[in-house]
Amino acid sequence: MNSFVSGPKKNYYGKGDVIVYRLYRDGRPNPVFGANVKILIYGDAFWQTYTIGDNTGLVATDSMKNFIQRETMNFPGHDLEAYCQFLAEKFLNKYPQAEGAQVSATEIPYATLPGSEVAFAPAGTPCASAVIELIRDDDKLKTAEATSGIAGFRLLRLKGSAFTGFVRDEYTTLPDIKDRPLHMWLDLTWTYPSAAAAFSEGAVSKQVRAIVQNVFAGFTSGSIQEIIYQIGQKMLADVPAISEIHLEANNRTWDTIAEVGLETGIYTDARPPYGCLGLTLKRD
């Protein structure tokens, strides 16, 4: 279900899973820019499509797909926040019947192959994302939402992760674990103190990636909850452009097949169900 920071909408529609790749083949930096884009628009002008099937003023979702793909040629940057802002502004200026537009994008990352400047391969997860919503404010466009995120961290720690001292009753079968190989997944989203702070040419996302990896690797933990709390606290301390963070982790610790002491083990992917742990932190 889609939602809007600017408030509930009587109607909205749009196009999702619009895939686009922009390739620079002339030696410029960041030669591969790939994104999966969704655009949603709303306004009273589209209400009659719902009520009487009158499509006057309606922009076809196929046209939205073409708009996104063709206008990407005119986007000079490489960060998703600026990209979403660019598309939303262009769309609302082109179609005044739309009262607002929410554009979201998730990167499709590629990385250069070692020793080459022209050969690439999919970079896999994690992937950055951004959501920008613009609304009309008299004769100007106002940013109602600027949210960024990184989804798909897959983190493995061989030792230095414990889970002990939890409630024990007739439903408890899990033993206390003082040192386990921990496998966890992590998704994050964050917001900014002002819309302008969202546009950092990717610097904030780069900082967040480094913080997640360094904190996960850097201390002995008593729970996944402690890990995501320390990550969130470090983000607030080190990245003043962030005002609020939401972190959601999955405990995907592998099932044990066989172990020889704490030195060597054979494991397999964890069976469902999995533990899900969430946390929201705000700047004071």
N, C-alpha and C positions, 0 to 999 in steps of 0.2 A: 504494500500500500504506500503510495507516495504522499508526502506531506510538504508543507511550505512554512517557513519561519514567519512569513508575513501574515499567516492565518489560514483557516480553512477556506476552500474555494467551492463555490456552487458547481462549477464545472472546470475541467482542465483536460487537455489532450496533448499528444505529442508523438515523438518518435524515439525509440530506444534501440540499443545495439547497432548504432551507426559506426561502422569501422572505417578508420581513415589513417593513411600513412603518408607523411610528407617526407620526401627524400631529397637531400642536398647532395648533388654529385659533383660539386665544384670545389671541394676542399674546405667548405665552411665548417665551423664547430657544430657539434650536435647534429650530425647528418641524418639521423633516423629519428623521426617523431611519430609515434603511433598512439592512437587513442580509441577507446570505445566510448561513444558519446550518447547522451540522452538529452533531449530538449522537451520541456513541458511549457505550454502557454495557457493563459486563461483570460477571461473577460466576458462581459455581457454580450458583446457582439456575436459570440458563438452560441448563445443560449438557444436561438431559434433552430439551430441544427438538431438539438436534442428534442425540442418540443414539437416541431412541425416538419423537420427534415429539410429546412431551407438552408442551403450552404452558401448563401451570399456572404462574402467576406471571409469564408473559411479558407485557411491555407492548408492544402492537402499535406498529410504526413509524408508522402513521397517527395513533395517539394521541400519539406524540412530536411529530409535526408540529403537531397541534392544541394541545398543551401549549405549544410555543414561541410560536406565534402569539398565543394568548390571554393567556399570562403576560406578553408584551411590554407589554400595557396597564398592568401593575403595576410596570414598571421605570421609575423616575423619572429616570434619568440619560441621558447621551448618549455615553459612552465605551464602547468595545467590551470592554475588560477587565472593567469592572464588570458589564456586561451578561452576559458569559459566566459570571462568578462567580454572578450572580443566578440564572441558569437552572440551573446545575449544583447549587447549594444547594437550590433549590426542588424539583428532580427527585429528588435523593437523599433529601430529607426526606419526599417524597410516596411513594417506592417503596423501602422498606428492603431489598428483595431485591437491589437493585443494590449491588455492592461499590464501584463507582467510576463516574465520568462524566467524559468529556472533551467540552467544548463549544468549538467554534471558530466564528468569525464574521468575515466580510469586509464592510466597509461598502459600501453602495450610495449614493454621495454625490450630493446635489443642492445647487445654489447658487441664490441669489436672482437674478432678472433685474435689471439696472441700473434704479434708480429705483422699484423695487417691493418691498413687504414681503409680498406674497401670491402672487407668481408665481415659479416655479422652473423650472430646467432641469437635466438630468443634468450633473454636474460632471466626469465622465470620470475618467481615471487621474491621479495614483496613488491607490490605495485602501489604507486602513489595515486591519489584521487583528489578531486576538488568539486565543490558545488558552489555556484554563484546564482543568486536570484536577484534580478533587477525589476523594479516597479516604477510606474510613472508617478512623478511628484510634480504636479502642475506641468510645466514645459520641460522638466528635467527628468533624468533617470537616476534613481536612488538605489543603492545596494541594500537589499533587505537581508541577505545572507551571504556570508563568505566562510566556507568550511573546507578544511583540508583533511586528508587522512593518508594512512599507509596500511594496507591490508596484506595479509599473507606471510607474516614472519613465521619461519619454521626454525625453532631454536633447540639445540641439543647440548646438554651439559653432561659430561661423563661422571662427575662427582661434585660434591659440595651442595647437594640439595637434600633437605630432610623434610619429613612430615610426621610429627609425633604429637602426643598430648591432646588429641581431639576427643570428642565425646565418645564414651564406650557404653553400649547397652546391648539389648538382645538383637539389634539389627546390625551390629558391627562385626564385620569379618576381616577388614583390612588391618594388618599388623602395623605397629609403629615402624617407621622406616627412617633410619638415621643417616643413610647415605645412599642415594639412588641415582641412576642415570635418568635425567629429566628431559622429556621431549614435550615442548609446549608450542602452541600456535598463538599468535597475537595480532590483533587488529587495533588500530588507533584512529581517532578523529579528534580534531581540535578546532577551536574558534579563536578569533582575534579581537583585541580591544577596539579596533577600528577597521573599516573596510580597507583602508590604505595599507595596513600592516600585512594584509594577505598577499601582497604582490612583492615577492622577494627574489624573483627569478630562480626559484627552487632552493634558495639557501636554507629556509626553515626545514623543509623536508630532508635535506641533506644532514642537518644537525640532528634531527629526530632519529634518523637511521643510525647515526653514530652513537647516540645516547642509548638506544635500545640495546645495541650489540655490546657496548662497553659495560653497562650496568648488569646485563645478564651474565657476562663473563667475569664480573669483578668482585662478587661477594658470595659467601656461603649463606643460603637462604633456608628459612624454616617453612616456607609455603610459597605457592605461586602468587597468592595474594600479596605477600611481602615483596615479591619481585616487581609486580606491576605498580605497587605503591612507590617503590624506590625509583622506577623509571619515570612515573608521573611527576614526582617531586623534583627529580633532576631536570626534567623538561621545563618546569616552571622556573627553576633556579637559573638555568642557563639560556633560556630562549625568551626574552622579554616580549617578543611579538605574539606569544601565546597567552590567552586569557583563561581558557578552560580546555580540559582534556578528558576524553572518554577512552578508557582502555578495556578491551575484552579479550580474555585469554581462554584457551581450551587446554585442559590437561590431556595430552595425547601420549603420555608415557607408555612406552612399549611393553608388551607382555613378555615376561621372562620364560624362556624355554629351558635354559640351563645356565648355571653360574659356577665358577670356580673361585670361591671366596669373593673378594671385592675386586679382583684383578681382571677377570675375563668372563664374558657372558655372551650368550646367544639370545636374541630377542626377535620378536615379530611385531607387526603393526597392532596397536591396541584395538580390541573389539569395541563396538559401541555397547553401551552408552559412554559418554565422556563428560568430564567436569567442565562447567562453564563458569567463569569468574569475571565480574565486571566492576569497574571503579570509575568514578568521576571526580576530578579534582579541579578546583577553581582558585584563581589567584586572589589573595586576601585584598 
